[in-house]
């Protein structure tokens, strides 16, 4: 009797998150933006705080091999351990980290802010585990460019801040203010884009696609849906 084929417990996870698989267009943009900033930093101990499926941590380890990655979801931990060993992947608490103070030289936080329950507590814990002068690379997600313009014109700045349950948008100015409140010095501002015209449900989507098609090759930060910052822990 032949043995049944093993069941892939992660069959539902998109193939591009698997080790050595070709990346999709959004993933390539995200990796390029994050890793270009990371390569500016000297070697040191790195924490990927909210690692997703582990692909950024694995890519970062090529230049910064002393890396530890944590996420709140055990299934993500299990997948990353299977795909990206020997990088240490662990589950963390939803409300903070269990690492001692000043444990890391660099923290990566890549599109995690939209999902955390408390921005201030999350950023305070990042500051706590960073050594003096340590660096933070943080990316977040903001609303489409036309929505932001409309909020400014109409005075409804909070409009679309909660586009769906569990996700919150952060404009670049929101994130910059958050960093400054926690005494981070902003060293670089970058951004990355979704593929232009990926959403084409109405004329507004088409116009936002035009902004993306023009803004990405020009390196424009203001029109981008994903603001990115390199910051240093101040005194």
VOSE-27840 format. One record per residue (C-alpha): x, y, z; residue number from 1. Coordinates in nm, 3 decimals, decimal comma. Layout:
REM VOSE-27840
NODE; X; Y; Z; NUM $
...
***
This chain:
REM VOSE-27840
NODE; 0,000; 0,000; 0,000; 1 $
NODE; 0,139; 0,335; -0,097; 2 $
NODE; 0,180; 0,601; 0,166; 3 $
NODE; -0,049; 0,905; 0,127; 4 $
NODE; 0,124; 1,220; 0,012; 5 $
NODE; 0,216; 1,448; 0,302; 6 $
NODE; -0,018; 1,739; 0,355; 7 $
NODE; 0,138; 2,083; 0,316; 8 $
NODE; 0,020; 2,273; 0,623; 9 $
NODE; 0,113; 2,599; 0,453; 10 $
NODE; -0,042; 2,538; 0,110; 11 $
NODE; -0,256; 2,850; 0,142; 12 $
NODE; 0,043; 3,083; 0,187; 13 $
NODE; 0,139; 3,258; -0,139; 14 $
NODE; 0,427; 3,082; -0,313; 15 $
NODE; 0,643; 3,395; -0,335; 16 $
NODE; 0,700; 3,385; 0,043; 17 $
NODE; 0,884; 3,054; 0,015; 18 $
NODE; 1,260; 3,036; 0,015; 19 $
NODE; 1,416; 3,082; -0,329; 20 $
NODE; 1,074; 3,136; -0,494; 21 $
NODE; 1,042; 3,425; -0,741; 22 $
NODE; 0,915; 3,739; -0,570; 23 $
NODE; 0,600; 3,917; -0,675; 24 $
NODE; 0,613; 4,282; -0,783; 25 $
NODE; 0,511; 4,431; -0,448; 26 $
NODE; 0,759; 4,211; -0,260; 27 $
NODE; 1,045; 4,318; -0,488; 28 $
NODE; 0,966; 4,684; -0,425; 29 $
NODE; 0,947; 4,629; -0,050; 30 $
NODE; 1,274; 4,436; -0,036; 31 $
NODE; 1,460; 4,690; -0,248; 32 $
NODE; 1,347; 4,982; -0,034; 33 $
NODE; 1,420; 4,818; 0,302; 34 $
NODE; 1,748; 4,651; 0,210; 35 $
NODE; 1,890; 4,965; 0,048; 36 $
NODE; 1,860; 5,140; 0,386; 37 $
NODE; 1,988; 4,841; 0,581; 38 $
NODE; 2,301; 4,823; 0,367; 39 $
NODE; 2,390; 5,175; 0,483; 40 $
NODE; 2,423; 5,050; 0,842; 41 $
NODE; 2,725; 4,876; 0,997; 42 $
NODE; 2,699; 4,515; 1,115; 43 $
NODE; 2,522; 4,463; 1,444; 44 $
NODE; 2,249; 4,265; 1,616; 45 $
NODE; 1,919; 4,305; 1,428; 46 $
NODE; 1,559; 4,252; 1,543; 47 $
NODE; 1,284; 4,209; 1,284; 48 $
NODE; 0,982; 4,306; 1,497; 49 $
NODE; 0,672; 4,170; 1,323; 50 $
NODE; 0,844; 3,964; 1,054; 51 $
NODE; 0,534; 3,856; 0,860; 52 $
NODE; 0,630; 3,538; 0,674; 53 $
NODE; 1,007; 3,575; 0,729; 54 $
NODE; 1,125; 3,675; 0,382; 55 $
NODE; 1,261; 4,017; 0,485; 56 $
NODE; 1,457; 3,866; 0,775; 57 $
NODE; 1,609; 3,606; 0,545; 58 $
NODE; 1,708; 3,870; 0,289; 59 $
NODE; 1,846; 4,100; 0,561; 60 $
NODE; 2,060; 3,818; 0,700; 61 $
NODE; 2,271; 3,821; 0,385; 62 $
NODE; 2,434; 4,148; 0,496; 63 $
NODE; 2,347; 4,140; 0,869; 64 $
NODE; 2,361; 3,775; 0,975; 65 $
NODE; 2,315; 3,839; 1,348; 66 $
NODE; 1,935; 3,869; 1,325; 67 $
NODE; 1,645; 3,759; 1,544; 68 $
NODE; 1,283; 3,779; 1,426; 69 $
NODE; 0,958; 3,784; 1,625; 70 $
NODE; 0,589; 3,796; 1,537; 71 $
NODE; 0,265; 3,761; 1,732; 72 $
NODE; 0,126; 3,474; 1,521; 73 $
NODE; 0,254; 3,123; 1,591; 74 $
NODE; 0,163; 3,002; 1,241; 75 $
NODE; 0,391; 3,262; 1,090; 76 $
NODE; 0,666; 3,148; 1,326; 77 $
NODE; 0,616; 2,786; 1,220; 78 $
NODE; 0,628; 2,873; 0,850; 79 $
NODE; 0,938; 3,092; 0,883; 80 $
NODE; 1,121; 2,826; 1,084; 81 $
NODE; 1,046; 2,573; 0,811; 82 $
NODE; 1,150; 2,799; 0,524; 83 $
NODE; 1,429; 3,015; 0,661; 84 $
NODE; 1,629; 2,814; 0,914; 85 $
NODE; 1,868; 2,870; 1,086; 86 $
NODE; 1,744; 3,226; 1,152; 87 $
NODE; 1,580; 3,227; 1,498; 88 $
NODE; 1,206; 3,300; 1,470; 89 $
NODE; 0,996; 3,329; 1,785; 90 $
NODE; 0,651; 3,436; 1,895; 91 $
NODE; 0,621; 3,760; 2,090; 92 $
NODE; 0,346; 3,905; 2,305; 93 $
NODE; 0,088; 4,128; 2,133; 94 $
NODE; 0,172; 4,404; 2,381; 95 $
NODE; 0,550; 4,401; 2,383; 96 $
NODE; 0,890; 4,234; 2,379; 97 $
NODE; 1,062; 4,018; 2,639; 98 $
NODE; 1,417; 4,114; 2,539; 99 $
NODE; 1,632; 4,306; 2,789; 100 $
NODE; 1,693; 4,677; 2,746; 101 $
NODE; 1,953; 4,778; 2,486; 102 $
NODE; 1,964; 4,433; 2,324; 103 $
NODE; 1,985; 4,535; 1,957; 104 $
NODE; 2,174; 4,768; 1,726; 105 $
NODE; 1,904; 4,774; 1,455; 106 $
NODE; 1,529; 4,717; 1,457; 107 $
NODE; 1,323; 4,653; 1,144; 108 $
NODE; 0,951; 4,732; 1,155; 109 $
NODE; 0,813; 4,675; 0,808; 110 $
NODE; 0,441; 4,758; 0,767; 111 $
NODE; 0,362; 4,657; 1,126; 112 $
NODE; 0,232; 4,991; 1,259; 113 $
NODE; -0,103; 4,955; 1,076; 114 $
NODE; -0,176; 4,643; 1,284; 115 $
NODE; -0,048; 4,718; 1,634; 116 $
NODE; -0,308; 4,807; 1,900; 117 $
NODE; -0,105; 5,094; 2,049; 118 $
NODE; 0,143; 5,294; 1,837; 119 $
NODE; 0,297; 5,465; 2,138; 120 $
NODE; 0,359; 5,146; 2,335; 121 $
NODE; 0,499; 4,972; 2,027; 122 $
NODE; 0,745; 5,252; 1,955; 123 $
NODE; 0,842; 5,281; 2,321; 124 $
NODE; 0,935; 4,912; 2,326; 125 $
NODE; 1,143; 4,952; 2,011; 126 $
NODE; 1,330; 5,238; 2,175; 127 $
NODE; 1,378; 5,033; 2,492; 128 $
NODE; 1,546; 4,736; 2,319; 129 $
NODE; 1,770; 4,955; 2,100; 130 $
NODE; 2,118; 5,037; 2,222; 131 $
NODE; 2,219; 5,405; 2,246; 132 $
NODE; 2,262; 5,535; 1,893; 133 $
NODE; 2,086; 5,228; 1,751; 134 $
NODE; 1,893; 5,247; 1,425; 135 $
NODE; 1,532; 5,183; 1,330; 136 $
NODE; 1,401; 5,116; 0,979; 137 $
NODE; 1,025; 5,160; 0,987; 138 $
NODE; 0,777; 5,136; 0,701; 139 $
NODE; 0,405; 5,186; 0,724; 140 $
NODE; 0,104; 5,219; 0,494; 141 $
NODE; -0,095; 5,528; 0,414; 142 $
NODE; -0,415; 5,585; 0,220; 143 $
NODE; -0,417; 5,646; -0,157; 144 $
NODE; -0,282; 5,983; -0,265; 145 $
NODE; -0,615; 6,130; -0,377; 146 $
NODE; -0,775; 6,034; -0,044; 147 $
NODE; -0,501; 6,220; 0,139; 148 $
NODE; -0,546; 6,530; -0,076; 149 $
NODE; -0,921; 6,522; -0,014; 150 $
NODE; -0,873; 6,496; 0,362; 151 $
NODE; -0,645; 6,799; 0,358; 152 $
NODE; -0,876; 7,005; 0,138; 153 $
NODE; -1,191; 6,910; 0,326; 154 $
NODE; -1,035; 6,933; 0,671; 155 $
NODE; -1,128; 6,571; 0,744; 156 $
NODE; -0,778; 6,453; 0,823; 157 $
NODE; -0,901; 6,141; 1,003; 158 $
NODE; -1,105; 6,023; 0,704; 159 $
NODE; -0,999; 5,674; 0,582; 160 $
NODE; -0,764; 5,633; 0,880; 161 $
NODE; -0,946; 5,303; 0,950; 162 $
NODE; -1,019; 5,159; 0,603; 163 $
NODE; -1,100; 4,810; 0,734; 164 $
NODE; -1,114; 4,633; 1,071; 165 $
NODE; -0,771; 4,586; 1,227; 166 $
NODE; -0,584; 4,810; 0,980; 167 $
NODE; -0,495; 5,175; 1,033; 168 $
NODE; -0,334; 5,411; 0,787; 169 $
NODE; -0,041; 5,633; 0,889; 170 $
NODE; 0,055; 5,929; 0,675; 171 $
NODE; 0,427; 6,002; 0,652; 172 $
NODE; 0,375; 6,303; 0,880; 173 $
NODE; 0,201; 6,084; 1,140; 174 $
NODE; 0,494; 5,843; 1,145; 175 $
NODE; 0,750; 6,124; 1,157; 176 $
NODE; 0,569; 6,278; 1,454; 177 $
NODE; 0,559; 5,940; 1,628; 178 $
NODE; 0,933; 5,896; 1,582; 179 $
NODE; 1,009; 6,243; 1,715; 180 $
NODE; 0,788; 6,193; 2,022; 181 $
NODE; 1,000; 5,890; 2,107; 182 $
NODE; 1,323; 6,085; 2,054; 183 $
NODE; 1,433; 5,934; 1,724; 184 $
NODE; 1,634; 6,141; 1,480; 185 $
NODE; 1,513; 6,088; 1,123; 186 $
NODE; 1,811; 6,028; 0,892; 187 $
NODE; 1,644; 5,922; 0,566; 188 $
NODE; 1,296; 5,930; 0,416; 189 $
NODE; 1,215; 5,684; 0,141; 190 $
NODE; 0,905; 5,508; 0,011; 191 $
NODE; 0,789; 5,219; -0,204; 192 $
NODE; 0,490; 5,163; -0,427; 193 $
NODE; 0,245; 4,894; -0,521; 194 $
NODE; 0,252; 4,807; -0,891; 195 $
NODE; 0,071; 5,087; -1,079; 196 $
NODE; -0,289; 5,017; -1,178; 197 $
NODE; -0,309; 4,708; -0,958; 198 $
NODE; -0,651; 4,833; -0,839; 199 $
NODE; -0,876; 4,946; -1,123; 200 $
NODE; -1,226; 4,949; -0,983; 201 $
NODE; -1,311; 5,309; -1,067; 202 $
NODE; -1,163; 5,630; -1,219; 203 $
NODE; -1,007; 5,730; -0,886; 204 $
NODE; -0,805; 5,406; -0,885; 205 $
NODE; -0,681; 5,488; -1,235; 206 $
NODE; -0,569; 5,836; -1,127; 207 $
NODE; -0,391; 5,693; -0,822; 208 $
NODE; -0,223; 5,448; -1,061; 209 $
NODE; -0,096; 5,739; -1,268; 210 $
NODE; 0,055; 5,898; -0,955; 211 $
NODE; 0,226; 5,567; -0,879; 212 $
NODE; 0,353; 5,521; -1,235; 213 $
NODE; 0,504; 5,871; -1,230; 214 $
NODE; 0,610; 5,887; -0,865; 215 $
NODE; 0,800; 5,559; -0,841; 216 $
NODE; 1,065; 5,618; -1,111; 217 $
NODE; 1,110; 5,976; -0,987; 218 $
NODE; 1,157; 5,857; -0,627; 219 $
NODE; 0,872; 6,075; -0,498; 220 $
NODE; 0,787; 6,013; -0,133; 221 $
NODE; 0,473; 6,228; -0,106; 222 $
NODE; 0,264; 6,022; -0,349; 223 $
NODE; 0,375; 5,679; -0,225; 224 $
NODE; 0,145; 5,446; -0,027; 225 $
NODE; 0,431; 5,309; 0,185; 226 $
NODE; 0,642; 5,570; 0,369; 227 $
NODE; 0,980; 5,445; 0,490; 228 $
NODE; 1,215; 5,599; 0,747; 229 $
NODE; 1,566; 5,536; 0,869; 230 $
NODE; 1,597; 5,682; 1,221; 231 $
NODE; 1,852; 5,682; 1,501; 232 $
NODE; 1,777; 5,656; 1,872; 233 $
NODE; 1,854; 5,991; 2,031; 234 $
NODE; 1,936; 6,075; 2,389; 235 $
***
